[in-house]
Amino acid sequence: MPSVIRAPKRISQLQKATRPETKPKGLLKEVIDLKAALAIRANLTDRRRADGAVAQLAAIVESSDDAIIGKDLQGTVTSWNAGAEKMFGYKASEMMGLSITRLIPPERQQEEGEILNKIRHRKSVRHFETVRLRKDGKTLDVSVAVSAIKDRSGKIVGASKVVRDITERKRSEEARRTSEARYRALFDYAPDGIVIADSESYYLDANASACRMLGYTRSELIGLHATDIVIQSEVAHIETALGVIKARSAYHREWQFRRKDGSVFPADVMATMMPDGNLLAMVRDITESRRTERALAASELRYRRLFETAKDGILILDATTGMVVDVNPFLITTLGFSHEQFLSKAVWELGFFKDIWANAEKFAELKDKEYVRYENLPLETSDGQRIEVEFVSNVYLVNGSKVIQCNIRDVTARRKAQEALRQLNANLEQRVIERTTQLEAANKDLEAFSYSVSHDLRAPLRAISGFSKIVLEDHSAEMDADGLRYLNQVEKSAQQMGQLIDDLLTFSRTGRQAFNVQPVITADIVNAALDDLKAMQENRRVNISVGDLADCEADASLLRQVWLNLLSNALKYTRKCDPAVITIGSRREGETDVFFIQDNGAGFDMKYADKLFGVFQRLHLADDYEGTGVGLALVQRIVQRHGGKVWAEAKLNLGATFHFTLTGGQDAA
Amino acid sequence: MQPDYGETEILLVEDNPTDLELALRVFRKHELANRIEVARDGAEALDFLFGEGAHAGRGGLQIPKVILLDLKLPKIGGLEVLRRIKGDPRTRTIPIVVLTSSQEEKDLVESYELGVNSYIVKPVDFDQFSDCLKQIGIYWLLSNAPPKLNAP
């Protein structure tokens, strides 16, 4: 870019101008003539010398880059130099005798009148900046100076006008302003703090970020010294820093700054010396990056610990070379090779993984697999032991290069345990089968036993009973009273034993027979049972009151047996009461219905209550109350089979109450 | 040979000698015992009915008015005898009363499935036992109308 103000060319150069013959014209000629006349009058002997001077002046005018224009007081052009031709694009021949106003843009036409007015009143027009039109219509930024031309009598006859093209200068100024604005914006809005200090480190300016960082306003900060904004231990470093900066070296160091409120923060400082001798420093708060670094370091430490203490083997490989990058202590222990043995080798040279990476080619083939997993990979340790491992490898990027991480878990023990467990399960299954078979056999035996009891024990009883009767029928005449009584006793005993066998068989069958639970209307069952027991109510006064009876879910035939046994007991043990009072009902206790049968009969002593439900257990003499001791045992068995429980409350000779439930037996037990 | 009721009205299949004696006494006492054939096991019962074994020389079938069948029998058990009689078109119309000591539900169910006409558990008490037999005799020999016999 050419400089705005051209360096003046030296006269010697002007003398060698390319157009020495060019004759001055018009106004210029007049000036020359005038100057020449003055010179003649002053010193005729110097005429020759004066002629030379005129020619020299004319050459200067012609060779000037400025437009030098002469005009009369009407604004008519009277001279037009080469500079004017070049600047405006009009030839001298085009402009001579024409009005200068054609060079002036329409909106500035009044300027010419003002200029000429000033000239008429002998005022000179110093440089002023304005705009003029070229022949091609383009505008020019120009600086204009106008001075008067006088004739010999001193009368003002015209004006000479020197016009300088300042378009370039204007553009340059504009560019500088833009640039300054840009740097100002950069300064103002930079996220980093920027401070300017004098050479003694007193602050001259600071941007918004610096103010915010340090907690001062700009006006507070200006005038402070570096010592005011760093912590005490940093003060000693200020001199050193200034030394470096002044030696024009790049300066970069982390400083501990102190804010206005006394808090401290770390910042990176880059400083330099500016051409004017002041110092420029850029301050970057690195609190956040320090924190991140610390977090990263902590994280790295944690993962390193994990790696070091993991109870799985971890092997890190360079995916490109296959070389072992790292191996954790657990794998070293597991495989029995040293850290050095691992690190000096490519993974296929180690030999452990020959089933996966037999050689470099195989490794290259598999290295890009994102994920590889083997459940049971056999490995051989350094002492020749075979172990099985679970092997998992993942590929990931570390700083742009691929790394393979292999996790290796020794599953030998687990496999052995699994095998043992499998064996155990197989054995258990076998044992279950065996026990089931045994149980089935035992059940069959039991069934056969019951069958045989049912058949073979009754036949002889029937014989005893039968033949006793026959003897009594056919031969009673031949026997005395004792004989007859004895025979009667034989017959009665046989019957009793028949009853025992029947009860026992019923009891044993209850445990085995099919169990079919369904909704049951309790009142129906109770009424049916009472009907069955009509015989026991004949020839005596019995008051039976049946209260509310909750319906239930039960095996109907078994439940009927329960009611039958309990009601027949109630009737039996109230035989000596007049009247017998029996109350039947149910009540709700929590989630459970409790059924009860209360009588005012013989009752029993509660200290024998635990014997009440045992098989063949009797609390009364057979002479008083007949029975086999199976009825309540059967009741208990049925109730328990339903998941309920049965219990009794009684006082000797004051009656008994039997309670039972069909659910909640386990909880209540 | 034309089948007929021949001499036998009751086929009593009973292995227990005392039960047998008691039963025969009841029938005798009530004059129901004139035409009773006794088989002591299942095989004997079948031989008698089908004219086989010891009865082979007789020729033809013997069709009693009723068969009183114990279940627990030597050689061929009562249920098997029941199955054979009811499984043979020539004999399946013969009324069969199971007379047994067994109260096992299994026996009861199976007997009815095989087509038994009645199932009676022998009472231990002799009076009840004799009542029971008397009723059986009267019912099946006198009250009940026997099936029409078909030619084989």
Contacts between the chains, C-beta under 8 A, distances in Angstrom:
chain1	res1	chain2	res2	distance
A	450	B	104	7.4
A	451	B	72	8.0
A	451	B	102	6.8
A	451	B	104	6.1
A	454	B	101	6.0
A	454	B	102	5.3
A	454	B	103	5.8
A	454	B	104	6.3
A	455	B	71	7.9
A	455	B	72	4.8
A	455	B	100	7.4
A	455	B	101	4.6
A	455	B	102	5.7
A	456	B	72	7.8
A	456	B	101	7.8
A	458	B	101	4.2
A	458	B	122	6.9
A	458	B	124	5.5
A	459	B	16	5.0
A	459	B	18	6.8
A	459	B	19	5.7
A	459	B	101	6.0
A	460	B	18	7.4
A	461	B	124	4.9
A	462	B	18	7.3
A	462	B	19	6.4
A	462	B	22	6.9
A	462	B	101	7.8
A	462	B	122	6.4
A	462	B	123	7.7
A	462	B	124	5.2
A	462	B	126	6.8
A	462	B	129	6.2
A	463	B	18	3.7
A	463	B	19	7.2
A	463	B	22	7.1
A	465	B	124	6.1
A	465	B	125	5.8
A	465	B	126	4.5
A	465	B	129	7.9
A	466	B	18	7.1
A	466	B	22	4.4
A	466	B	126	3.9
A	466	B	129	6.6
A	467	B	18	7.4
A	467	B	22	7.8
A	468	B	126	7.5
A	469	B	126	4.3
A	469	B	127	6.7
A	470	B	22	7.9
A	470	B	25	6.9
A	470	B	126	7.7
A	491	B	126	7.7
A	494	B	124	6.8
A	495	B	124	6.5
A	495	B	125	5.5
A	497	B	124	8.0
A	498	B	124	3.2
A	498	B	125	7.0
A	501	B	124	7.9
A	502	B	103	7.4
A	505	B	103	6.4
A	509	B	105	7.7
A	513	B	105	7.0
